[in-house]
Amino acid sequence: MSSNNPLFSEPWFWLATVLVIPYIINELIAFAFVLSRSLQIWVSKFRTTSESSTCSSIPSNLSISVVVPAHNEALVIAPAITSILDSHYKNFEVIVVNDGSQDQTLQVLKDAFSLEEHPIPIYNKLSETPVRATFQSRTHDNLKVLHKKNLGKGKADALNCGIGYARYEHICVVDADSTLESNSLELLSRPFIERPETIAVGGSIRSRAIQKSDSSKQASFNPLEWAQRVEYARIFYLDRVALSSLNLNYIISGAFGLFRRDALLAVGAYESTSLAEDMDLTLKLHRYYREQGLPYHIGHVPEANCWTQVPFDLANFQRQRARWQAGFIKSFFNNKDIVFSKNLGPLGLAILPYCMISLFEPAFALLSLGLTVAGAVYGNMGATLLASFLICHALFSSTYLWSIYLEQRHRPKDMKGSTLKNYLAWLVCGKVYDMVAFSFRVTGYIKFFRKEHSWGKMERLRCASAYCGQPLLERAEA
């Protein structure tokens, strides 16, 4: 590599390089931790639990209130609630919070579950938003519906409202566009039985397939959905498993999580103005129990599945990633005082500093790609930079190979093709997906600085027939 390469004389090149290096080091450390720890845990699982993980031996003695916030979810609410009611779990209630929906959400619930107005007691007032009416199902004694105003406070306020009406000592939150498998609640309850200090547990969020046509029972191939399926497998089979093993999980997904009610009440439940209410809540739990010197554990059960709708086109994908990024930034600044905090142990000294650098991950990732392109333009650095870029991509993609393997081992019908074919497809297409996702996350910076705290409209697909254990989705007119 020539020392008089014109690229070396450019100040921007050195500035960009200095900025990218901490990001690369950060990612390498995270990569090594997640891969090594998840390998250790899963290999141990494979050796010791072939049939021992079944639910038959788990005593279902926890009482659970399932809270489902719903805003304009008419297309998906009925199958979501039905999947919960069909659970093999015995002792639970379902509280649907209709958050001022402007579509037919409430009417769909009335028709599907024979609702009638009925007074329901409130146990803890966590939301100031008035509830207009309360309903009880005539066909399901354990189903209640709250019809509340929407004052623009978002999902967190709806959750708080539902938690206030919950009468059981454990609270499960489930998104209205999601469906549970029949054993999901039972699996999620296990850590509370095995480890009494458990205060919260998350499950795995899985992507639903999309139906080819109204008459077809086969799934169509949607490249964006496939890429998100692989990404979610990595997050919930690797990242969350590795973090939870050391009690470092900083997000219990708002789509599917189980909490002790006393823990929620101790920290004031969800932040009603947050776009990342799940991260804010999880960090509040860590902070409170650390400060009080109380034993606690925040866990994760990868086998407990919740099937959800992921964005199926770029417009919806952009809105989702912008909201996630804006919420992540706001949550970080809400908790900046515990970064590098010794009181939180490894969470404050390692995980949150990693999150701090990750705030700028989209910019750093796009910058590293720009450096590679610049190197190629300036001649003899091109081959070296391109080779380095491809080697790093292949290295980081090994976590996706591992997650694809785990996905196919657990649910072989859900991901078509061999592990090798899926991995090669990710190796070729994964970087394109990453760069698209990073580009959309950059728009989250704009959303944050403009103080746009709305969730934005997400287009839904209607649930159709069953496919490989999870509902298919079909396009429907709004």
C-alpha positions as CSV (number, residue, x, y, z in Angstrom):
1,M,0.0,0.0,0.0
2,S,1.7,3.2,-1.1
3,S,2.4,5.8,1.5
4,N,1.8,8.6,-1.0
5,N,-1.7,7.5,-1.7
6,P,-3.8,10.6,-2.1
7,L,-6.4,9.2,0.2
8,F,-3.9,9.6,3.1
9,S,-3.7,13.3,2.6
10,E,-7.4,13.8,3.1
11,P,-8.3,15.0,6.6
12,W,-11.8,13.5,6.3
13,F,-10.4,10.1,5.7
14,W,-8.5,10.1,9.0
15,L,-11.4,11.6,10.9
16,A,-13.7,8.9,9.5
17,T,-11.2,6.2,10.3
18,V,-10.8,7.4,13.9
19,L,-14.6,7.5,14.3
20,V,-15.1,4.0,12.8
21,I,-12.5,2.2,14.9
22,P,-14.4,2.4,18.2
23,Y,-17.5,1.0,16.5
24,I,-15.5,-1.9,15.0
25,I,-13.9,-2.7,18.3
26,N,-17.3,-2.5,20.0
27,E,-18.9,-4.8,17.5
28,L,-16.0,-7.3,17.7
29,I,-16.3,-7.5,21.5
30,A,-20.1,-8.0,21.3
31,F,-19.7,-10.5,18.5
32,A,-17.2,-12.6,20.6
33,F,-19.4,-12.5,23.7
34,V,-22.7,-13.3,22.1
35,L,-21.3,-16.1,19.9
36,S,-19.3,-17.8,22.6
37,R,-21.9,-17.5,25.3
38,S,-24.8,-18.6,23.2
39,L,-22.8,-21.6,21.9
40,Q,-22.1,-22.6,25.4
41,I,-25.7,-22.4,26.5
42,W,-27.2,-24.1,23.5
43,V,-24.7,-26.9,23.4
44,S,-25.6,-27.5,27.1
45,K,-29.3,-27.4,26.3
46,F,-28.8,-30.0,23.5
47,R,-26.9,-32.3,25.8
48,T,-29.3,-32.2,28.7
49,T,-32.8,-31.4,27.4
50,S,-34.2,-33.5,24.7
51,E,-37.6,-34.1,26.2
52,S,-37.1,-32.6,29.7
53,S,-38.1,-29.2,28.5
54,T,-41.7,-30.2,27.8
55,C,-44.4,-28.5,29.7
56,S,-46.1,-31.5,31.2
57,S,-44.0,-31.5,34.3
58,I,-44.4,-27.7,35.0
59,P,-47.0,-26.9,37.7
60,S,-49.3,-24.2,36.3
61,N,-49.8,-22.6,39.6
62,L,-49.0,-19.0,38.6
63,S,-52.0,-16.8,38.1
64,I,-51.5,-14.5,35.1
65,S,-53.3,-11.4,33.7
66,V,-52.6,-11.0,30.0
67,V,-52.9,-7.4,28.9
68,V,-53.4,-6.7,25.2
69,P,-53.3,-3.0,24.1
70,A,-55.1,-2.5,20.8
71,H,-55.3,0.6,18.6
72,N,-57.0,0.2,15.2
73,E,-56.4,-3.5,15.1
74,A,-59.7,-4.7,13.6
75,L,-58.0,-6.9,11.0
76,V,-55.9,-8.9,13.5
77,I,-57.5,-8.6,17.0
78,A,-59.8,-11.6,16.9
79,P,-57.2,-14.3,16.1
80,A,-54.8,-12.7,18.5
81,I,-57.2,-13.0,21.4
82,T,-58.4,-16.5,20.3
83,S,-54.8,-17.8,20.4
84,I,-54.4,-16.6,24.0
85,L,-57.8,-18.1,25.1
86,D,-56.8,-21.4,23.5
87,S,-53.7,-21.6,25.6
88,H,-53.1,-24.8,27.5
89,Y,-52.4,-22.7,30.6
90,K,-55.2,-22.9,33.2
91,N,-55.2,-19.9,35.5
92,F,-55.3,-16.7,33.5
93,E,-57.4,-13.8,32.5
94,V,-57.2,-11.6,29.3
95,I,-57.7,-7.9,29.5
96,V,-57.9,-6.1,26.1
97,V,-57.5,-2.4,26.2
98,N,-59.2,-0.8,23.2
99,D,-57.1,2.4,23.0
100,G,-59.6,4.8,21.3
101,S,-59.6,2.8,18.1
102,Q,-61.1,4.6,15.1
103,D,-61.8,1.4,13.1
104,Q,-64.0,-1.5,14.0
105,T,-61.7,-3.0,16.7
106,L,-64.3,-2.8,19.4
107,Q,-67.1,-4.1,17.2
108,V,-65.0,-7.1,16.1
109,L,-64.4,-7.9,19.7
110,K,-68.1,-7.6,20.5
111,D,-69.1,-9.9,17.6
112,A,-66.3,-12.5,18.1
113,F,-66.6,-12.9,21.9
114,S,-70.2,-11.8,22.7
115,L,-69.2,-8.8,24.9
116,E,-71.7,-7.1,27.2
117,E,-71.1,-4.0,29.3
118,H,-70.2,-5.0,32.8
119,P,-68.5,-3.2,35.7
120,I,-64.9,-4.3,36.3
121,P,-63.1,-3.3,39.5
122,I,-59.8,-1.4,39.2
123,Y,-57.0,-2.4,41.6
124,N,-54.3,0.2,40.8
125,K,-54.8,3.5,39.0
126,L,-51.8,3.8,36.8
127,S,-53.3,5.9,34.0
128,E,-55.2,9.2,34.1
129,T,-56.9,8.5,30.8
130,P,-60.6,7.9,31.4
131,V,-62.1,4.5,30.6
132,R,-65.4,5.0,28.7
133,A,-66.8,1.5,29.2
134,T,-65.9,-2.0,30.4
135,F,-67.1,-5.3,28.9
136,Q,-67.2,-8.9,29.9
137,S,-67.4,-11.8,27.5
138,R,-70.5,-14.1,27.8
139,T,-68.6,-17.0,26.2
140,H,-65.3,-16.6,28.0
141,D,-65.4,-15.8,31.7
142,N,-61.8,-14.8,31.7
143,L,-62.0,-12.2,28.9
144,K,-62.5,-8.5,29.7
145,V,-62.3,-5.5,27.5
146,L,-61.7,-1.9,28.4
147,H,-62.7,0.9,26.1
148,K,-60.6,4.0,26.8
149,K,-59.9,7.4,25.3
150,N,-56.8,7.9,23.3
151,L,-55.0,11.1,24.4
152,G,-51.9,10.5,22.3
153,K,-49.9,8.9,25.1
154,G,-49.4,5.7,23.1
155,K,-49.1,2.0,23.8
156,A,-47.5,2.5,27.3
157,D,-50.6,4.3,28.6
158,A,-52.9,1.6,27.3
159,L,-50.7,-1.0,29.0
160,N,-50.7,0.9,32.3
161,C,-54.5,1.1,32.1
162,G,-54.8,-2.6,31.6
163,I,-52.3,-3.4,34.4
164,G,-54.5,-1.3,36.8
165,Y,-57.4,-3.6,36.2
166,A,-55.4,-6.8,36.4
167,R,-56.2,-8.9,39.5
168,Y,-53.5,-11.5,39.3
169,E,-50.0,-11.4,40.6
170,H,-48.3,-11.9,37.3
171,I,-48.8,-9.6,34.2
172,C,-48.2,-10.8,30.7
173,V,-48.1,-8.2,27.9
174,V,-48.9,-9.3,24.3
175,D,-49.2,-7.1,21.2
176,A,-52.6,-7.1,19.4
177,D,-51.1,-8.2,16.1
178,S,-49.5,-11.2,17.6
179,T,-50.5,-14.8,18.3
180,L,-49.2,-17.2,21.0
181,E,-48.6,-20.9,20.7
182,S,-50.6,-23.1,23.0
183,N,-47.7,-23.7,25.3
184,S,-46.1,-20.2,25.3
185,L,-47.6,-19.0,28.6
186,E,-46.7,-22.2,30.3
187,L,-43.1,-22.0,29.1
188,L,-42.8,-18.4,30.1
189,S,-44.0,-19.2,33.6
190,R,-41.3,-21.8,34.2
191,P,-38.5,-19.4,35.4
192,F,-40.7,-17.9,38.1
193,I,-41.2,-21.4,39.5
194,E,-37.5,-22.5,39.1
195,R,-36.0,-19.2,40.3
196,P,-38.2,-17.4,42.9
197,E,-36.2,-14.2,42.5
198,T,-37.3,-13.9,38.9
199,I,-39.2,-10.6,38.3
200,A,-39.5,-10.6,34.4
201,V,-39.1,-13.0,31.5
202,G,-39.2,-12.5,27.8
203,G,-40.1,-14.9,25.0
204,S,-39.1,-15.1,21.3
205,I,-40.8,-13.0,18.7
206,R,-41.2,-14.8,15.4
207,S,-42.2,-13.6,12.0
208,R,-45.4,-14.8,10.4
209,A,-45.5,-16.1,6.8
210,I,-47.5,-14.3,4.1
211,Q,-50.2,-16.2,2.1
212,K,-49.7,-16.4,-1.6
213,S,-53.3,-15.8,-2.5
214,D,-56.8,-15.9,-1.1
215,S,-57.2,-19.5,-2.2
216,S,-53.7,-20.8,-1.4
217,K,-52.6,-22.4,1.9
218,Q,-49.0,-22.0,1.0
219,A,-46.6,-19.2,2.1
220,S,-45.2,-16.8,-0.4
221,F,-41.5,-15.8,-0.3
222,N,-41.1,-12.2,0.7
223,P,-37.3,-11.3,0.8
224,L,-37.9,-8.6,3.4
225,E,-39.9,-10.9,5.7
226,W,-37.2,-13.7,5.3
227,A,-34.4,-11.3,6.2
228,Q,-36.3,-10.1,9.3
229,R,-37.0,-13.8,10.3
230,V,-33.2,-14.4,10.3
231,E,-32.6,-11.2,12.2
232,Y,-35.2,-12.0,14.8
233,A,-33.7,-15.5,15.2
234,R,-30.3,-14.0,16.0
235,I,-31.8,-11.5,18.4
236,F,-33.9,-13.9,20.4
237,Y,-31.9,-17.2,20.0
238,L,-28.5,-15.6,20.5
239,D,-28.4,-12.0,21.9
240,R,-31.1,-12.4,24.5
241,V,-30.0,-15.8,25.5
242,A,-26.4,-14.7,26.1
243,L,-27.4,-11.6,28.0
244,S,-30.0,-13.2,30.2
245,S,-27.6,-16.0,31.2
246,L,-25.7,-13.2,33.1
247,N,-28.8,-11.2,34.2
248,L,-27.9,-8.5,31.7
249,N,-31.0,-8.4,29.5
250,Y,-31.9,-4.8,29.1
251,I,-35.1,-5.3,27.0
252,I,-38.1,-7.5,27.7
253,S,-40.0,-7.1,24.4
254,G,-43.3,-5.3,24.7
255,A,-44.7,-7.8,22.2
256,F,-44.4,-10.7,24.7
257,G,-43.2,-10.5,28.3
258,L,-44.2,-11.8,31.7
259,F,-43.7,-9.7,34.9
260,R,-44.3,-9.9,38.6
261,R,-47.0,-7.4,39.3
262,D,-45.4,-6.1,42.5
263,A,-42.2,-5.4,40.5
264,L,-44.1,-3.4,37.9
265,L,-45.9,-1.4,40.6
266,A,-42.7,-0.7,42.5
267,V,-41.2,1.1,39.5
268,G,-44.4,2.8,38.3
269,A,-45.0,0.5,35.4
270,Y,-44.5,1.9,31.9
271,E,-43.3,5.4,30.9
272,S,-46.4,6.8,29.1
273,T,-44.4,9.2,26.9
274,S,-41.8,6.6,25.7
275,L,-41.4,5.2,22.2
276,A,-39.2,2.4,23.7
277,E,-41.4,1.6,26.7
278,D,-40.1,-1.9,27.0
279,M,-36.4,-0.9,27.3
280,D,-37.3,1.9,29.7
281,L,-39.2,-0.5,31.9
282,T,-36.5,-3.2,31.9
283,L,-33.8,-0.7,32.9
284,K,-36.1,0.7,35.6
285,L,-36.4,-2.8,37.1
286,H,-32.6,-3.3,37.0
287,R,-32.0,0.1,38.7
288,Y,-34.7,-0.4,41.4
289,Y,-33.6,-3.9,42.5
290,R,-29.9,-2.9,42.4
291,E,-30.5,0.2,44.4
292,Q,-32.6,-1.7,47.0
293,G,-30.1,-4.5,47.2
294,L,-32.8,-7.1,46.4
295,P,-32.1,-10.4,44.7
296,Y,-33.7,-10.5,41.2
297,H,-33.4,-12.1,37.8
298,I,-34.6,-11.0,34.4
299,G,-34.8,-14.0,32.1
300,H,-35.5,-15.2,28.6
301,V,-37.2,-18.4,27.3
302,P,-36.3,-18.8,23.6
303,E,-38.7,-21.7,23.2
304,A,-41.7,-19.6,24.2
305,N,-42.9,-18.3,20.8
306,C,-45.0,-15.3,19.9
307,W,-45.8,-14.9,16.2
308,T,-46.1,-11.3,15.0
309,Q,-46.5,-9.2,11.9
310,V,-43.3,-7.8,10.6
311,P,-43.2,-5.0,8.0
312,F,-43.8,-6.6,4.6
313,D,-42.8,-3.6,2.5
314,L,-40.1,-0.8,2.7
315,A,-42.5,1.9,3.7
316,N,-43.7,0.1,6.8
317,F,-40.1,-1.1,7.5
318,Q,-38.8,2.5,7.4
319,R,-41.5,3.7,9.9
320,Q,-40.7,0.8,12.2
321,R,-36.9,1.3,12.2
322,A,-37.2,5.1,12.5
323,R,-39.4,4.6,15.6
324,W,-37.1,2.0,17.1
325,Q,-34.1,4.2,16.7
326,A,-35.8,7.4,18.0
327,G,-37.1,5.4,21.0
328,F,-33.7,3.8,21.6
329,I,-32.0,7.3,21.7
330,K,-34.7,8.7,24.0
331,S,-34.5,5.7,26.4
332,F,-30.7,6.0,26.5
333,F,-30.8,9.7,27.5
334,N,-33.5,8.9,30.0
335,N,-31.0,6.5,31.6
336,K,-27.7,8.2,30.9
337,D,-27.0,8.5,34.6
338,I,-26.5,4.8,35.0
339,V,-24.0,4.5,32.2
340,F,-20.6,3.5,33.7
341,S,-22.4,3.1,37.0
342,K,-20.7,0.6,39.4
343,N,-24.0,0.1,41.2
344,L,-25.4,-1.7,38.2
345,G,-22.4,-4.0,37.8
346,P,-21.6,-5.3,34.3
347,L,-24.9,-3.8,33.0
348,G,-23.7,-0.2,33.8
349,L,-20.0,-0.8,33.1
350,A,-20.2,-2.8,29.9
351,I,-23.7,-3.3,28.4
352,L,-24.9,0.3,28.5
353,P,-21.6,1.7,27.2
354,Y,-22.0,-0.7,24.3
355,C,-25.5,0.7,23.8
356,M,-24.0,4.2,23.9
357,I,-21.7,3.4,20.9
358,S,-24.6,1.6,19.3
359,L,-26.6,4.8,19.2
360,F,-24.4,5.8,16.3
361,E,-24.3,2.3,14.7
362,P,-26.3,3.3,11.6
363,A,-23.9,6.3,10.9
364,F,-20.8,4.2,11.7
365,A,-21.9,1.3,9.5
366,L,-22.7,3.6,6.5
367,L,-19.4,5.4,7.1
368,S,-17.4,2.2,7.0
369,L,-19.1,1.4,3.7
370,G,-18.3,4.8,2.4
371,L,-14.6,4.3,3.4
372,T,-14.5,1.1,1.4
373,V,-16.0,2.8,-1.7
374,A,-13.6,5.7,-1.3
375,G,-10.7,3.3,-1.0
376,A,-11.8,1.6,-4.2
377,V,-12.0,5.0,-6.0
378,Y,-8.5,6.0,-5.0
379,G,-6.8,3.0,-6.6
380,N,-4.6,0.5,-5.0
381,M,-6.4,0.6,-1.6
382,G,-9.5,-0.7,-3.2
383,A,-8.6,-4.4,-3.1
384,T,-7.4,-4.3,0.4
385,L,-10.3,-2.4,1.8
386,L,-12.8,-4.5,-0.1
387,A,-11.2,-7.7,1.1
388,S,-11.3,-6.4,4.7
389,F,-14.9,-5.4,4.3
390,L,-15.9,-8.8,3.0
391,I,-13.9,-10.7,5.7
392,C,-15.6,-8.6,8.4
393,H,-19.0,-9.3,6.8
394,A,-18.4,-13.0,6.7
395,L,-17.2,-13.0,10.3
396,F,-20.2,-11.2,11.7
397,S,-22.5,-13.3,9.5
398,S,-21.4,-16.4,11.4
399,T,-23.8,-15.4,14.2
400,Y,-26.6,-15.6,11.5
401,L,-25.4,-19.0,10.5
402,W,-25.8,-20.2,14.1
403,S,-29.2,-18.6,14.4
404,I,-30.3,-20.1,11.1
405,Y,-29.2,-23.5,12.3
406,L,-31.2,-23.0,15.6
407,E,-34.2,-21.8,13.7
408,Q,-34.2,-24.9,11.5
409,R,-33.5,-27.3,14.4
410,H,-36.5,-26.0,16.4
411,R,-38.9,-25.3,13.5
412,P,-37.7,-27.1,10.4
413,K,-40.9,-26.4,8.4
414,D,-40.8,-22.6,9.0
415,M,-37.6,-21.8,7.1
416,K,-37.4,-23.5,3.7
417,G,-34.1,-24.7,2.2
418,S,-31.0,-26.1,3.9
419,T,-29.1,-24.3,6.5
420,L,-26.2,-23.9,4.0
421,K,-28.5,-22.4,1.3
422,N,-30.0,-19.9,3.8
423,Y,-26.6,-18.9,5.1
424,L,-25.2,-18.4,1.6
425,A,-28.3,-16.3,0.8
426,W,-27.6,-14.2,3.9
427,L,-24.0,-13.9,3.1
428,V,-24.9,-12.5,-0.4
429,C,-28.0,-10.5,0.6
430,G,-27.5,-9.8,4.3
431,K,-25.3,-6.8,3.9
432,V,-27.8,-5.2,1.5
433,Y,-30.5,-5.7,4.2
434,D,-28.3,-4.3,6.9
435,M,-27.5,-1.2,4.9
436,V,-31.2,-0.6,4.1
437,A,-32.0,-1.0,7.8
438,F,-29.2,1.3,8.9
439,S,-30.4,3.9,6.3
440,F,-33.9,3.8,7.8
441,R,-32.6,4.0,11.3
442,V,-30.8,7.2,10.4
443,T,-34.2,8.7,9.8
444,G,-34.8,7.9,13.5
445,Y,-32.3,10.6,14.4
446,I,-34.5,13.1,12.6
447,K,-37.6,11.8,14.3
448,F,-35.8,12.2,17.7
449,F,-34.5,15.7,17.2
450,R,-37.9,16.8,15.8
451,K,-39.4,15.4,19.0
452,E,-41.9,13.4,17.0
453,H,-43.2,10.9,19.6
454,S,-46.0,9.4,17.6
455,W,-45.8,5.7,16.6
456,G,-46.9,6.3,13.1
457,K,-49.4,4.2,11.1
458,M,-48.4,0.5,10.4
459,E,-50.3,-1.3,7.7
460,R,-51.7,-4.6,8.9
461,L,-52.4,-7.9,7.1
462,R,-55.4,-10.1,7.9
463,C,-54.7,-13.4,9.6
464,A,-55.6,-16.4,7.4
465,S,-55.3,-20.1,7.7
466,A,-52.7,-22.0,9.8
467,Y,-49.3,-22.7,8.3
468,C,-46.5,-24.6,10.0
469,G,-47.7,-23.7,13.4
470,Q,-48.3,-20.0,12.8
471,P,-51.1,-18.1,11.1
472,L,-50.6,-17.0,7.5
473,L,-51.3,-13.4,6.6
474,E,-53.2,-12.2,3.6
475,R,-53.5,-8.7,2.2
476,A,-56.7,-7.0,3.1
477,E,-58.4,-3.7,2.3
478,A,-58.2,-1.4,5.3
